[in-house]
Amino acid sequence: MALLDSVSEEINNAIFRAGHVLFGLSSALIGSGMAFDYEWFARSIPKVSTAGEDKELELLLLKEEIFIDYLPELYVYDQKTSTSTGYYHQRRRWIAAQFDLLRKGLPYLPKAILTGNLD
């Protein structure tokens, strides 16, 4: 299971992080190996209210038009879920957070389109 989780993460890194940056778009955030400007983080973290804190922070960054970079040369050591039960619960939380953040982000879509905020 840990190997499957790692392979999945590397595929996501190639597409949603490195791939986005290659095309001039912000990287998607991931729950591990993130670094933020302290002042921005201290001001923004109280606004987070879901279990998908990485995606909620991503939404806040995108609303403020702050570019999210991806640094593939940096190594991050992260413990992966080693059981199918743990993987199932992790994905279930992730899916619930995605729907919650979709609901939160949709009101900003028209303005983003009108102002050309592709991120």
C-alpha positions as CSV (number, residue, x, y, z in Angstrom):
1,M,0.0,0.0,0.0
2,A,2.8,2.4,0.8
3,L,4.4,1.7,-2.6
4,L,1.0,2.3,-4.3
5,D,0.6,5.6,-2.4
6,S,4.1,6.7,-3.3
7,V,3.6,5.9,-7.0
8,S,0.3,7.8,-7.0
9,E,2.0,10.8,-5.4
10,E,4.8,10.9,-7.9
11,I,2.3,10.8,-10.8
12,N,0.5,13.7,-9.2
13,N,3.8,15.5,-8.7
14,A,4.5,15.2,-12.4
15,I,1.1,16.3,-13.6
16,F,-0.3,18.7,-11.0
17,R,2.9,20.3,-9.7
18,A,5.8,20.1,-12.2
19,G,3.4,20.1,-15.2
20,H,1.4,23.1,-14.1
21,V,4.6,25.1,-13.4
22,L,6.0,24.1,-16.8
23,F,3.0,25.8,-18.4
24,G,3.2,28.9,-16.3
25,L,0.4,27.9,-13.9
26,S,0.7,27.5,-10.1
27,S,1.5,24.2,-8.7
28,A,-1.2,22.3,-6.8
29,L,-0.4,22.0,-3.1
30,I,0.1,18.7,-1.4
31,G,-0.2,17.9,2.3
32,S,3.5,17.4,2.8
33,G,6.7,19.3,2.1
34,M,5.0,22.7,1.8
35,A,6.7,26.0,2.8
36,F,5.0,29.4,3.2
37,D,5.8,33.0,4.0
38,Y,5.3,33.1,7.7
39,E,3.3,36.4,7.7
40,W,1.0,35.1,5.0
41,F,0.5,31.8,6.7
42,A,-0.1,33.3,10.2
43,R,-2.8,35.6,8.6
44,S,-4.3,32.8,6.5
45,I,-4.4,29.7,8.7
46,P,-7.2,30.9,10.9
47,K,-9.4,31.0,7.8
48,V,-8.9,27.2,7.3
49,S,-11.9,25.2,8.4
50,T,-11.8,21.8,6.6
51,A,-9.7,18.6,6.8
52,G,-8.3,19.6,3.4
53,E,-6.1,22.3,4.8
54,D,-3.7,22.1,1.9
55,K,-6.4,22.7,-0.7
56,E,-8.0,25.4,1.4
57,L,-4.6,27.2,1.6
58,E,-4.2,26.7,-2.2
59,L,-7.6,28.4,-2.7
60,L,-6.5,31.3,-0.5
61,L,-3.3,31.7,-2.4
62,L,-5.0,31.6,-5.8
63,K,-7.6,34.1,-4.7
64,E,-4.7,36.5,-3.8
65,E,-3.0,35.6,-7.1
66,I,0.1,34.4,-5.3
67,F,2.1,32.0,-7.5
68,I,2.7,28.5,-6.1
69,D,6.0,27.1,-7.2
70,Y,7.2,23.5,-7.2
71,L,10.8,22.6,-6.4
72,P,11.4,19.0,-7.7
73,E,15.1,19.2,-6.6
74,L,14.1,19.3,-2.9
75,Y,13.6,15.9,-1.2
76,V,10.7,15.4,1.2
77,Y,10.6,12.3,3.3
78,D,7.0,11.4,4.1
79,Q,5.6,8.3,5.8
80,K,3.1,6.7,3.5
81,T,0.0,4.8,4.5
82,S,0.9,1.1,4.7
83,T,-2.5,-0.5,5.1
84,S,-5.5,-0.7,2.8
85,T,-7.7,0.5,5.6
86,G,-5.5,3.6,6.2
87,Y,-5.4,4.3,2.5
88,Y,-9.2,4.0,2.2
89,H,-9.8,6.4,5.1
90,Q,-7.2,8.9,3.7
91,R,-8.9,8.9,0.3
92,R,-12.3,9.2,1.8
93,R,-11.2,12.3,3.8
94,W,-9.6,13.7,0.6
95,I,-12.7,13.3,-1.5
96,A,-14.9,14.9,1.2
97,A,-12.5,17.8,1.4
98,Q,-12.5,18.2,-2.4
99,F,-16.3,18.5,-2.5
100,D,-16.2,21.0,0.4
101,L,-13.6,23.1,-1.3
102,L,-15.4,23.0,-4.7
103,R,-18.4,24.5,-2.9
104,K,-16.2,27.2,-1.4
105,G,-14.3,27.9,-4.6
106,L,-17.2,28.1,-7.1
107,P,-18.3,31.6,-6.2
108,Y,-14.9,32.9,-7.2
109,L,-14.9,31.3,-10.7
110,P,-16.7,34.0,-12.6
111,K,-14.3,36.7,-11.4
112,A,-11.3,34.5,-12.1
113,I,-12.5,33.9,-15.7
114,L,-13.3,37.6,-16.2
115,T,-9.9,38.8,-14.9
116,G,-7.9,36.0,-16.7
117,N,-6.8,34.3,-13.5
118,L,-6.1,30.9,-15.1
119,D,-4.8,29.4,-11.9
